[in-house]
Amino acid sequence: MLRLRPWNRVRIPSSSIPIRPFTQSLPLPAKPLPPRITIHDADITVAYLKGTGPGGQKINKTNSAVQIIHKPTGIVVKCQATRSRSQNEKVARQLLADRIEQQERGDQSRVAMKAEAAHKKKASKAKKARRKYRKLEDGEEGAAQQQLDEAEELEESGEPEKPAEKSSSTS
């Protein structure tokens, strides 16, 4: 019996597998985001603080929360997303870079561009849902109108209408 292991699998080169086998056109590239702003260490002050909030005694006595102050702009960022000081510092630096970029570039910043793309996607999804339910609603109205037309034709032709089926329920 042969077991499939990572070292005895036959590997197919990725260049031989078509990316989109059933289409003729290539996928459109995503709109590139502007590069992140680099923050110089001389421009910031990093302080390690004790955490607050839920987590019990451990979070109250360890200095894992990070507060970064950007001296030129005065922007203050505090992060205690993880239990690790180094990870919190990394996240805080990214948040600080995003805030500085948003302040400098406004609508052309990475954060604003991502928010705009998410807003457009959500609006498109809502529009598609409205279109779907409008079609369903029109279809039901069309079916009801068709039933009324058939009933009028029966009355005009003089044929007796079929009695409505009564549900037999024992109470």
Legacy VTK file of the C-alpha trace (Angstrom):
# vtk DataFile Version 3.0
C-alpha trace
ASCII
DATASET POLYDATA
POINTS 171 float
0.000 0.000 0.000
1.437 3.322 -1.077
0.891 6.274 1.203
0.861 9.776 -0.132
3.613 11.739 1.508
4.934 15.177 0.626
8.260 13.707 -0.523
6.796 11.072 -2.886
4.186 13.167 -4.676
4.603 14.014 -8.318
4.909 17.765 -8.619
3.424 19.502 -11.648
5.203 22.714 -12.618
2.983 25.733 -12.120
3.808 27.039 -15.598
2.054 24.070 -17.220
-1.255 24.689 -15.411
-3.330 27.420 -17.049
-4.435 30.138 -14.677
-7.886 30.589 -16.215
-8.458 27.711 -18.617
-11.939 28.684 -19.863
-11.440 32.342 -20.700
-9.641 34.081 -23.512
-8.719 37.307 -21.734
-6.182 37.821 -18.997
-7.325 38.948 -15.549
-7.182 42.676 -14.960
-4.507 43.761 -12.502
-5.742 45.220 -9.233
-5.334 48.945 -8.747
-1.959 49.340 -7.057
-1.874 50.947 -3.636
0.692 53.651 -2.918
3.751 52.507 -0.944
3.729 52.788 2.844
5.382 55.772 4.470
8.649 55.000 6.252
8.931 56.334 9.773
12.380 57.267 11.043
13.271 56.156 14.569
14.467 59.681 15.405
10.935 61.022 14.802
9.174 58.751 17.299
9.135 58.009 21.001
8.288 54.433 21.992
6.971 53.644 25.476
5.985 50.246 26.857
2.982 50.391 29.174
1.010 48.009 31.333
-2.111 46.764 29.615
-5.668 47.501 30.651
-9.002 45.769 30.272
-9.874 42.073 30.425
-7.132 39.514 30.882
-6.718 39.368 34.620
-3.585 39.811 36.677
-1.140 38.913 33.890
-2.115 41.805 31.607
-2.101 44.221 34.554
1.508 43.487 35.527
3.315 43.044 32.173
4.483 45.954 30.028
3.307 44.505 26.723
1.225 47.454 25.496
3.068 49.888 23.207
2.538 53.636 22.879
4.252 55.464 20.017
4.314 59.255 19.745
5.235 60.862 16.417
7.105 64.027 17.392
6.608 66.134 14.208
2.813 65.647 14.042
1.982 64.820 17.664
0.024 61.701 16.684
-0.204 59.147 19.508
-0.882 55.453 18.838
-1.405 52.826 21.540
-1.635 49.109 20.810
-2.203 46.059 23.006
-3.712 43.752 20.385
-1.491 40.788 21.277
0.359 39.453 24.319
3.725 40.016 22.638
5.527 43.336 23.000
7.299 43.011 19.636
4.084 42.187 17.761
2.297 45.090 19.456
5.118 47.427 18.433
4.910 46.218 14.824
1.128 46.766 14.738
1.481 50.191 16.389
4.070 51.278 13.791
1.716 50.235 10.972
-1.181 52.132 12.584
1.026 55.201 12.999
2.165 55.020 9.363
-1.468 54.754 8.225
-2.540 57.759 10.313
0.376 59.903 9.152
-0.286 58.964 5.535
-3.998 59.713 5.889
-3.193 63.104 7.382
-0.708 63.947 4.604
-2.391 62.459 1.516
-6.080 62.492 2.463
-8.161 60.658 -0.164
-5.042 59.313 -1.912
-3.852 57.362 1.159
-3.858 53.556 1.370
-6.527 53.521 4.079
-8.863 55.797 2.105
-8.365 53.786 -1.100
-9.104 50.501 0.697
-12.196 52.001 2.355
-13.425 53.343 -1.001
-12.951 49.937 -2.660
-14.824 48.211 0.184
-17.625 50.800 -0.065
-17.954 50.252 -3.828
-18.016 46.479 -3.379
-20.711 46.728 -0.693
-22.802 49.120 -2.812
-22.508 46.803 -5.814
-23.593 43.830 -3.725
-26.603 45.755 -2.371
-27.573 46.875 -5.887
-27.358 43.294 -7.122
-29.590 42.127 -4.252
-32.146 44.869 -4.992
-32.164 43.854 -8.646
-32.691 40.197 -7.695
-35.625 40.902 -5.395
-37.152 43.346 -7.865
-37.102 40.576 -10.503
-38.706 38.168 -8.048
-41.339 40.742 -7.123
-42.079 41.491 -10.776
-42.294 37.764 -11.455
-44.866 37.258 -8.675
-46.903 40.227 -9.867
-46.695 38.864 -13.394
-47.915 35.438 -12.216
-50.776 37.026 -10.252
-51.734 39.131 -13.270
-51.664 36.011 -15.462
-54.034 34.209 -13.055
-56.439 37.173 -13.127
-56.374 37.202 -16.928
-57.135 33.472 -17.047
-60.046 33.909 -14.611
-61.492 36.728 -16.750
-61.215 34.564 -19.880
-63.086 31.737 -18.128
-65.861 34.117 -17.061
-66.169 35.495 -20.585
-66.318 32.047 -22.166
-69.044 30.923 -19.763
-67.168 27.900 -18.444
-67.672 27.203 -14.765
-64.734 27.923 -12.535
-62.989 25.120 -10.770
-63.853 25.089 -7.087
-60.999 25.988 -4.787
-59.526 23.054 -2.963
-60.404 23.042 0.694
-57.936 21.679 3.143
-59.407 19.089 5.437
-58.272 19.648 8.948
-59.495 17.799 11.979
-59.649 19.838 15.114
LINES 1 172
171 0 1 2 3 4 5 6 7 8 9 10 11 12 13 14 15 16 17 18 19 20 21 22 23 24 25 26 27 28 29 30 31 32 33 34 35 36 37 38 39 40 41 42 43 44 45 46 47 48 49 50 51 52 53 54 55 56 57 58 59 60 61 62 63 64 65 66 67 68 69 70 71 72 73 74 75 76 77 78 79 80 81 82 83 84 85 86 87 88 89 90 91 92 93 94 95 96 97 98 99 100 101 102 103 104 105 106 107 108 109 110 111 112 113 114 115 116 117 118 119 120 121 122 123 124 125 126 127 128 129 130 131 132 133 134 135 136 137 138 139 140 141 142 143 144 145 146 147 148 149 150 151 152 153 154 155 156 157 158 159 160 161 162 163 164 165 166 167 168 169 170
